[in-house]
Amino acid sequence: MAAEEPRPDLDARAAPDWLVRAAAVGGRLLVLAVLLWLLAGLAVQLTLVLVAVLTALLLAGVGAPAVQWASRRGVPRWLSAGAAVLLLLVVVVGVGLGLAARIASQLPQLRDALDRVSTQLSEQLGVSMPSLGDLAGSGGGGGSGIGALIGPAQTVLEVVLAVFLALALAFLFLSSGPGMWQWVLGKFGGRLREDVDAGGRAAWQTVGAYVRGLTLVALFDAVGIGLGLLLLGVPLALTLAVLQFLASYVPTIGAFVAGALAVLVAYGAEGLGTAALVLGLVVLVQQIGNDVIEPYVMKRRLPINAAMVLIAVTAGGLLWGLAGALLFVPLLAAASAAGHEVWTRHGSRPIAGG
């Protein structure tokens, strides 16, 4: 009987442990990257629906305290929810139309002021600066006829559908939100159900506090900067204050852009000294709003830091444009608050959040 040939030593030819671990981690990261890429593509395709849902959640977060207050006093929940949505609609539409009319009436003056700044900087620096008037006029040429109307009409239709869907969902969330949440919790059991409940409630409280706090901070910045501009004699002070209020809803970037615009107008109208005073005014008012007003209103800081805010605004802007820049920060804050709550419930040190 022939002797059995010795088998090769497989362990001797095995890959090093560090290479095996690196391959395992790399494979998981690759799968995660592909999954995120697919989810981002899906989010772009469903922009209208997702923006409407997230906007409805923000509106419901704003109106929830009033609905709960009315429900505790015997008012039917559907009635208080309808009144809250109607009040939000009246406020948003009324304020929006008023601000739009104000900005539209003074937009030519604002454009002329910025063009003067561009001319002054070009003369002082010896570099050709782009003119805002030229940039605005360059987009006027285009097609005519029915084809030129399809794009704007489709955009208006999408906006109307999104607004209607957001208001309808906000009403449903306010009127039937507790029942919806109990239905969601019924799909889980045991400790997982408790974690989902705690994380969801933490996220909901964070979203409501974020919207209310951001609105008060934007109002404080607009009033403070607007009064300062009036006292300094800067033209278009009220329009710049309105732009400051609207831009403050885009965290960090919006307030910076609106403040820089006020400084440029002051420089073009009154010179470098007034522009320096306006810069100091903008920095002072925004710092007070961020460091004093915001923590007082929200009771605690958002569970995200400035770097995460910038990343969220940029990513949201790339995916959904202006709507993404507005919505991604509260979405990230809610997710961070939910994760923080779950991690602390399990006695683990949170990897993110306050």
C-alpha positions in Angstrom: 0.0 0.0 0.0 1.5 3.3 -1.1 2.4 5.7 1.6 0.1 8.8 1.9 1.8 12.0 0.6 2.1 14.7 3.2 -0.3 17.6 2.8 1.2 21.1 2.4 1.1 23.2 5.5 -1.7 25.7 4.8 -1.0 27.7 7.9 2.5 28.5 6.6 1.0 30.0 3.5 -1.8 31.9 5.2 -2.0 35.7 4.9 -0.7 37.8 7.8 -3.3 38.7 10.4 -3.1 42.4 9.7 -3.8 41.8 6.1 -6.9 39.7 6.9 -8.2 42.3 9.3 -7.6 45.1 6.7 -9.4 43.1 4.0 -12.4 42.5 6.3 -12.6 46.2 7.3 -12.1 47.3 3.7 -14.8 45.0 2.4 -17.3 46.3 5.0 -16.4 49.9 4.2 -16.9 49.3 0.5 -20.3 47.8 1.1 -21.2 50.7 3.3 -20.0 53.2 0.6 -22.1 51.5 -2.1 -25.1 51.5 0.2 -24.7 55.2 0.9 -24.3 56.0 -2.8 -27.5 54.1 -3.6 -29.4 55.8 -0.8 -28.2 59.2 -2.0 -29.4 58.4 -5.6 -32.7 57.4 -4.2 -33.0 60.5 -2.1 -32.4 62.7 -5.2 -35.1 60.8 -7.1 -37.6 61.3 -4.3 -36.6 64.9 -3.4 -40.2 66.2 -3.5 -41.6 63.6 -1.2 -38.7 63.6 1.3 -38.6 67.4 1.5 -42.4 67.5 2.1 -42.2 64.8 4.8 -39.3 66.5 6.6 -40.9 69.9 6.3 -44.1 68.5 7.8 -42.1 67.1 10.7 -40.5 70.5 11.3 -43.9 72.2 11.2 -45.4 69.6 13.5 -42.5 70.1 15.9 -43.3 73.8 16.0 -47.0 73.3 16.6 -46.9 70.3 18.9 -46.7 72.2 22.2 -49.7 74.3 21.3 -51.7 71.2 20.3 -50.8 69.4 23.5 -51.7 72.5 25.6 -55.1 72.7 23.9 -55.7 68.9 24.2 -55.1 69.0 27.9 -57.9 71.6 28.2 -60.5 69.5 26.4 -60.1 70.8 22.8 -60.4 68.0 20.3 -57.0 67.1 18.9 -58.1 67.3 15.3 -59.5 70.9 15.9 -56.3 72.1 17.6 -54.2 70.5 14.9 -56.2 72.1 12.1 -56.0 75.5 13.8 -52.2 75.2 14.3 -51.6 74.3 10.7 -53.9 77.1 9.5 -52.1 79.6 11.7 -48.8 78.4 10.4 -50.0 78.8 6.9 -51.3 82.3 7.4 -48.1 83.4 9.2 -45.8 81.8 6.6 -47.8 83.1 3.6 -48.4 86.5 5.0 -44.8 87.1 6.1 -43.5 85.6 2.9 -45.6 87.8 0.6 -44.7 90.9 2.7 -41.0 90.1 2.6 -41.1 89.3 -1.1 -42.8 92.6 -1.9 -40.3 94.5 0.3 -37.3 92.8 -1.3 -38.6 93.1 -4.9 -39.3 96.8 -4.5 -35.7 97.6 -3.3 -33.8 94.9 -5.2 -32.8 97.4 -8.0 -31.3 99.7 -5.3 -29.5 96.8 -3.7 -28.1 95.7 -7.1 -26.9 99.3 -7.8 -25.2 99.5 -4.4 -23.4 96.2 -5.0 -22.4 97.3 -8.5 -20.8 100.5 -6.9 -18.9 98.3 -4.5 -17.7 96.2 -7.5 -16.5 99.3 -9.3 -14.7 100.7 -6.3 -12.9 97.5 -5.6 -11.9 97.2 -9.3 -10.4 100.7 -9.2 -8.6 100.2 -5.8 -7.3 96.7 -6.4 -6.6 97.1 -10.1 -8.5 93.8 -10.8 -11.6 93.5 -12.9 -14.4 92.5 -10.6 -17.6 91.0 -11.9 -20.7 93.3 -11.9 -23.8 92.0 -10.3 -25.9 93.8 -12.9 -24.0 92.0 -15.7 -24.5 88.6 -13.9 -28.2 89.2 -13.5 -28.6 90.3 -17.1 -26.7 87.4 -18.5 -29.5 84.9 -17.8 -32.2 86.9 -19.6 -31.6 85.3 -23.0 -33.4 82.1 -23.7 -36.0 80.3 -25.8 -39.4 81.5 -26.4 -42.8 79.9 -27.0 -44.3 76.9 -25.2 -41.0 75.2 -24.6 -39.8 78.2 -22.5 -42.9 78.0 -20.3 -42.7 74.2 -19.5 -39.8 74.5 -17.1 -41.2 77.3 -14.9 -44.7 75.8 -14.9 -43.4 72.4 -13.8 -41.4 74.1 -11.0 -44.5 75.9 -9.8 -46.5 72.7 -9.9 -43.9 70.8 -7.9 -43.7 73.6 -5.3 -47.5 73.7 -4.9 -47.6 69.9 -4.6 -44.8 69.9 -2.0 -46.6 72.6 0.0 -49.9 70.8 0.0 -48.3 67.5 0.9 -46.3 69.1 3.8 -49.4 70.9 5.2 -51.5 67.7 5.0 -48.8 65.6 6.6 -48.3 68.2 9.3 -52.0 68.1 10.2 -51.9 64.3 10.3 -48.8 64.2 12.5 -50.3 66.7 14.9 -53.7 65.1 15.0 -52.8 61.4 14.8 -49.1 61.5 15.8 -49.5 59.5 19.1 -51.4 56.8 17.3 -48.9 56.6 14.5 -46.0 56.4 17.0 -47.7 53.6 18.9 -48.2 51.7 15.6 -44.5 52.1 14.8 -43.5 50.9 18.3 -45.8 47.9 17.9 -43.4 46.5 15.3 -40.7 46.2 17.9 -40.5 44.3 21.2 -38.6 44.1 24.4 -35.6 46.3 25.0 -35.5 47.3 21.4 -39.0 48.9 21.6 -37.9 50.9 24.6 -34.8 52.1 22.8 -36.8 53.1 19.7 -39.3 55.0 21.9 -36.6 56.9 23.8 -34.6 57.7 20.7 -37.6 58.8 18.8 -38.8 61.1 21.6 -35.3 62.6 21.9 -35.2 63.3 18.2 -38.7 64.8 18.2 -37.9 67.2 21.1 -34.6 68.2 19.4 -36.4 69.1 16.1 -39.1 71.2 17.8 -36.5 73.0 20.0 -34.3 73.6 16.9 -37.0 75.2 14.8 -38.3 77.4 17.6 -34.8 78.4 18.7 -33.6 79.1 15.1 -36.6 81.3 14.5 -36.0 83.4 17.6 -32.3 83.7 16.9 -33.0 84.8 13.3 -35.5 87.4 14.6 -33.0 88.6 17.1 -30.2 88.9 14.5 -32.5 90.7 12.0 -33.8 93.2 14.6 -30.4 93.9 16.1 -28.5 94.3 12.8 -31.4 96.3 11.3 -31.5 98.8 14.1 -27.7 99.1 14.0 -27.8 99.8 10.2 -30.5 102.4 10.7 -28.5 104.2 13.4 -25.3 104.1 11.2 -27.3 105.6 8.3 -26.7 102.6 6.0 -29.2 102.6 3.1 -31.5 99.6 2.5 -31.3 98.8 6.3 -34.7 97.2 6.4 -34.1 95.1 3.3 -30.8 93.9 4.7 -32.5 93.1 8.0 -35.1 91.0 6.1 -32.4 89.2 4.2 -30.6 88.5 7.5 -33.7 87.0 8.9 -34.3 84.7 5.9 -30.7 83.7 5.5 -30.3 82.8 9.1 -32.4 79.7 8.4 -29.4 78.3 6.6 -27.2 77.6 9.6 -23.8 79.4 9.7 -23.4 80.0 6.0 -26.6 82.0 5.6 -25.9 84.3 8.4 -22.3 84.8 7.2 -23.5 85.7 3.6 -26.2 88.1 4.9 -23.7 89.8 7.2 -21.1 90.1 4.4 -23.8 91.6 2.2 -24.6 94.3 4.8 -20.8 95.1 5.1 -20.5 95.5 1.3 -23.5 97.8 1.1 -22.1 99.9 4.0 -18.7 100.1 2.3 -20.2 101.2 -1.1 -22.5 103.8 0.5 -20.5 105.2 3.5 -16.9 104.1 3.1 -14.5 101.9 5.0 -15.1 103.3 8.4 -18.8 102.6 8.4 -18.2 99.2 6.9 -15.9 98.3 9.8 -18.5 99.4 12.3 -21.1 97.3 10.5 -18.7 94.3 10.5 -18.3 94.7 14.3 -22.1 95.0 14.7 -22.8 91.9 12.7 -20.2 89.8 14.6 -21.5 91.1 18.0 -25.2 90.5 17.3 -24.6 87.0 15.8 -22.4 85.9 18.7 -25.0 87.0 21.2 -27.7 85.2 19.3 -25.6 82.0 19.0 -24.1 82.0 22.5 -26.9 83.5 24.6 -30.3 83.4 22.9 -30.0 80.0 21.3 -28.9 78.0 24.4 -31.6 79.8 26.5 -34.4 79.0 24.0 -33.3 75.4 23.3 -32.4 74.8 27.0 -29.4 72.9 25.7 -27.1 73.0 22.7 -27.7 70.9 19.6 -26.0 67.5 19.8 -23.8 68.4 16.8 -20.8 70.7 16.5 -19.9 73.4 14.0 -18.0 71.1 11.6 -21.0 68.7 11.4 -23.3 71.7 10.7 -21.1 72.8 7.8 -20.9 69.3 6.4 -24.7 68.9 6.7 -25.4 72.2 5.0 -23.0 71.5 2.1 -24.3 67.9 1.6 -27.9 69.0 1.8 -27.3 71.8 -0.7 -25.6 69.4 -3.1 -28.4 66.8 -2.9 -31.6 69.0 -2.6 -30.4 72.6 -3.2 -31.8 75.2 -0.8 -34.3 72.8 0.7 -31.5 70.4 1.6 -29.4 73.2 3.2 -32.4 74.1 5.3 -33.4 70.5 6.3 -30.2 68.5 6.7 -29.1 70.2 9.9 -32.3 69.4 11.9 -32.2 65.9 10.4 -28.7 65.4 11.6 -29.4 66.9 15.0 -32.4 64.6 15.4 -30.4 61.5 14.4 -27.5 62.5 16.8 -29.9 63.1 19.7 -31.6 59.7 19.1 -28.3 58.0 19.0 -27.0 59.8 22.1 -30.1 58.8 24.0 -29.8 55.1 23.1 -26.1 54.9 23.9 -26.6 56.5 27.3 -29.5 54.2 28.1 -27.1 51.3 27.5 -24.5 52.8 29.8 -22.1 53.4 26.9 -20.2 56.6 26.3 -21.7 58.4 23.3 -19.5 58.7 20.2 -21.2 62.0 19.2 -23.3 64.6 20.8 -23.3 66.6 24.0 
